[in-house]
Amino acid sequence: MTKKALLLIILGLVLVTGGLGVIVKAFFFGESKTAVLQINSFPKTEVLLDNTAVGQTPLSLEKLRGGDHLLKLSANISGQAVVFETKIKLTPEALTYINRELGSDRESSAGEILFLEKLAGGNKSEMIIVSEPTGATVKIDGNISGQTPLTLKDVLPSDHEIFLSLTGFKDRFIRGKTVGGYRLNVAVQLAKAVAATPIRQPIATPSAEIQKPYVIIKETPTGWLRVRMEPNTNATEAAKINTGEKFPLILEGDGWDKIRYKDLNEGWVSDAYVTKVK
């Protein structure tokens, strides 16, 4: 790559079992050292950058000035105005990716901020993971790597699955990609767990035979898979189902499958985590 071509790594969100994944694409800018900001949220929010309205989520803003900015997301939840506000530092030649799940208060809200930071030299990759609160156990690609705050040197440049868990808080699942010559920074806020209810617990299905077509749930980092009310990652969670279980297949969608679980309840699961038997 010539000096006139600056590498910009774009991160995009995929939520599967817990939350937010990241799809990475590469683009090349010219001489201008600008930054990119991509924001996703649930529910949809109004976005203000430096006190200027710039649109609604999902939103991608290009050619931004590097440096410090004030970001504000606002939404109406059950008639209550909810605002998330934070200072962000945009890095030229890179993207800052923000995903938020806004609750009625801070304790019920969650999200993550990911951005790539150019390293001083060489082609090695690094990863820094911090969380609020601290002390969360971190699994990367299914292996326990430590607790937050966590710094990992010489990370293999590749796609990675990042899973955070902490007693009393909801698990968080993120997908990210490390790139040679860059440090991947991941800042996560965990939402407080609520009292367990039957619909939120993993659902054991009977071993009785199920007529075709049906799906078999593949292995996941958590041992379970989220069922959602609609076929998208921002939809409300309806239940958790165990890996290895079979469920009747009702409808196939674009990347999602509608299944029947627990008596006559129906919901959507990610196509990437099922094996179909027809």
C-alpha positions in Angstrom: 0.0 0.0 0.0 1.4 3.4 -1.0 1.6 6.4 1.4 -1.2 8.0 -0.5 -3.6 5.2 0.5 -4.6 5.2 4.1 -6.1 2.0 5.6 -9.6 2.4 7.2 -11.0 -0.6 9.0 -14.8 -0.5 9.2 -16.5 -2.4 11.9 -20.2 -3.4 11.6 -22.5 -5.1 14.2 -23.8 -8.6 14.4 -25.7 -9.7 17.5 -26.2 -13.2 18.0 -26.4 -14.6 21.4 -25.6 -11.6 23.6 -25.3 -8.6 21.9 -23.1 -7.0 19.5 -20.8 -8.6 16.7 -18.5 -6.9 14.4 -18.3 -7.3 10.6 -15.1 -5.8 9.3 -14.5 -4.3 5.9 -11.5 -2.5 4.4 -11.7 0.7 2.5 -9.0 3.2 1.3 -9.1 6.9 1.7 -6.9 9.5 0.0 -4.7 12.0 1.6 -7.2 13.4 4.2 -6.7 11.9 7.6 -10.3 11.7 8.6 -12.2 9.5 11.0 -15.4 7.5 10.7 -18.1 7.0 13.4 -20.7 4.2 13.2 -23.5 4.0 15.7 -26.1 1.4 16.3 -28.7 1.4 19.1 -31.8 -0.2 20.5 -34.2 1.4 20.5 -33.6 3.8 17.6 -32.1 7.1 19.0 -31.6 10.7 17.9 -27.9 11.4 17.6 -26.2 14.7 18.5 -22.4 15.1 17.8 -20.9 18.2 19.5 -24.5 19.4 20.3 -25.5 19.2 16.6 -28.2 16.9 15.4 -26.7 14.5 12.8 -29.4 11.9 12.3 -30.9 8.7 13.8 -29.5 5.3 14.4 -28.3 3.2 12.7 -25.9 5.9 11.5 -22.6 6.1 9.8 -20.7 9.4 9.7 -17.6 9.8 7.5 -14.8 12.4 7.1 -15.0 13.5 10.7 -12.3 15.5 12.4 -10.1 13.4 14.6 -9.9 14.2 18.3 -12.3 14.7 21.1 -16.1 14.9 20.5 -19.2 14.9 22.6 -21.8 12.2 21.6 -25.4 12.2 22.8 -28.0 9.6 22.1 -31.6 10.2 23.1 -34.8 8.1 22.9 -38.2 7.8 24.4 -38.8 4.6 26.3 -42.3 4.0 27.6 -42.9 7.7 27.7 -39.7 8.5 29.5 -36.8 10.4 27.9 -33.6 8.5 28.1 -30.2 10.0 27.2 -26.8 8.5 26.9 -23.9 11.0 26.8 -20.2 10.3 26.5 -17.0 11.8 25.3 -15.3 10.0 22.5 -11.9 10.4 20.8 -11.9 9.7 17.1 -8.8 8.4 15.6 -7.8 9.5 12.1 -7.7 6.6 9.5 -9.9 4.5 11.7 -13.5 3.9 12.7 -15.0 4.2 16.1 -18.0 1.8 16.5 -20.6 2.3 19.2 -23.5 0.0 20.0 -25.9 0.9 22.8 -28.9 -0.9 24.4 -30.7 1.8 26.2 -32.8 0.9 29.3 -34.9 3.1 31.6 -31.8 3.8 33.7 -28.0 3.3 33.5 -28.1 0.0 35.4 -30.4 -1.6 32.8 -28.4 -0.2 29.9 -25.5 -1.9 28.1 -23.2 -1.5 25.1 -19.7 -1.3 23.7 -17.3 1.0 22.0 -14.7 -0.5 19.6 -12.0 1.3 17.8 -8.7 0.5 16.1 -5.6 2.4 17.1 -2.4 2.5 15.0 0.6 0.9 16.8 4.0 2.6 16.7 5.6 0.0 14.5 5.6 -3.5 13.2 2.7 -5.7 12.0 1.7 -7.2 15.4 -1.9 -7.0 16.8 -3.0 -6.1 20.3 -6.3 -6.0 22.2 -7.4 -4.1 25.2 -10.7 -4.9 26.9 -12.2 -2.8 29.7 -15.6 -3.1 31.3 -17.9 -1.3 33.6 -17.9 -2.7 36.2 -14.5 -4.1 36.2 -13.6 -7.7 37.1 -15.6 -9.4 34.3 -14.3 -12.7 33.1 -13.2 -12.6 29.4 -13.4 -15.5 27.0 -11.8 -15.1 23.6 -12.7 -17.7 21.0 -14.0 -19.9 23.8 -10.9 -19.7 26.0 -10.7 -17.8 29.3 -8.1 -15.0 28.8 -8.4 -13.1 32.1 -10.5 -10.4 33.8 -11.1 -6.8 32.9 -9.2 -4.6 32.5 -7.3 -6.9 30.2 -4.4 -6.2 27.8 -3.4 -8.9 25.3 -0.1 -8.6 23.3 0.7 -10.4 20.0 -2.9 -11.3 19.2 -3.4 -13.3 16.0 -4.8 -10.9 13.3 -8.2 -12.6 12.8 -11.9 -12.5 13.6 -12.5 -13.1 17.3 -15.5 -13.9 19.5 -15.3 -11.9 22.8 -17.5 -13.0 25.7 -17.8 -11.2 29.0 -19.5 -12.5 32.2 -19.8 -11.2 35.7 -22.0 -12.4 38.6 -25.1 -10.2 38.9 -24.8 -8.8 35.4 -26.0 -9.9 31.9 -23.5 -11.6 29.7 -22.1 -9.7 26.7 -21.1 -11.3 23.4 -19.1 -9.3 20.8 -17.4 -10.1 17.6 -14.3 -8.1 16.7 -11.3 -8.3 14.3 -7.7 -7.6 15.1 -5.6 -6.3 12.3 -1.8 -6.3 11.8 -0.3 -3.0 13.0 -3.3 -2.0 15.1 -4.6 -2.3 18.6 -8.3 -3.2 19.0 -9.8 -1.3 22.0 -13.0 -2.7 23.4 -14.9 -0.8 26.1 -18.0 -2.6 27.4 -20.8 -1.6 29.8 -22.6 -4.5 31.4 -26.3 -4.3 32.4 -27.5 -5.5 35.8 -29.2 -8.9 35.7 -32.9 -9.0 36.6 -34.6 -11.7 38.6 -34.8 -14.9 36.5 -38.1 -15.8 35.0 -39.0 -19.0 33.2 -39.0 -17.4 29.8 -35.4 -16.1 30.3 -34.0 -19.5 31.4 -32.5 -22.1 29.0 -35.4 -24.3 27.9 -35.0 -28.0 28.1 -36.9 -29.7 25.3 -38.2 -33.3 25.5 -36.3 -36.0 23.7 -39.4 -37.1 21.9 -39.1 -37.3 18.1 -39.8 -34.1 16.2 -41.2 -34.3 12.7 -39.3 -32.8 9.9 -38.4 -30.1 9.1 -36.6 -29.1 12.3 -33.4 -27.5 13.5 -30.6 -28.6 15.8 -29.0 -25.9 17.8 -25.2 -25.8 17.2 -22.5 -25.2 19.8 -22.2 -21.6 21.0 -19.7 -19.9 23.3 -22.4 -19.7 26.0 -23.9 -23.1 25.7 -27.3 -21.6 24.7 -28.8 -19.4 21.9 -31.1 -16.4 22.1 -34.6 -16.6 20.6 -35.8 -13.2 19.4 -39.3 -11.9 18.7 -38.3 -10.6 15.3 -35.6 -11.7 12.8 -33.0 -9.1 13.7 -30.4 -8.6 16.4 -32.1 -5.6 17.9 -35.4 -7.4 18.5 -36.6 -8.3 22.0 -35.2 -11.5 23.5 -38.0 -14.1 23.9 -36.0 -17.0 25.5 -32.8 -18.9 25.7 -32.5 -22.4 24.3 -29.9 -25.0 24.8 -27.4 -26.2 22.3 -27.9 -29.7 20.9 -31.7 -29.4 21.2 -34.2 -29.9 18.4 -37.0 -27.5 17.5 -39.6 -27.5 14.7 -38.7 -25.2 11.8 -41.7 -23.0 11.0 -40.3 -20.5 8.5 -36.9 -19.6 6.8 -35.9 -16.0 6.5 -32.9 -14.1 5.4 -30.2 -15.2 7.8 -32.9 -16.2 10.4 -35.2 -19.1 11.1 -38.5 -19.2 12.8 -38.9 -22.1 15.3 -41.5 -23.4 17.7 -40.2 -23.8 21.3 -41.8 -24.5 24.7 -45.3 -25.6 23.8 -46.6 -23.3 21.1 -44.3 -20.3 21.5 -42.5 -19.2 18.3 -39.5 -17.0 17.7 -36.5 -16.4 15.5 -32.9 -17.7 15.8 -29.8 -16.9 13.8 -29.3 -19.2 10.8 -25.6 -19.4 11.6 -26.2 -21.4 14.8 -28.6 -24.1 13.5 -28.4 -27.3 11.4 -31.5 -27.8 9.4 -33.0 -31.3 8.9 -35.7 -31.5 6.2 
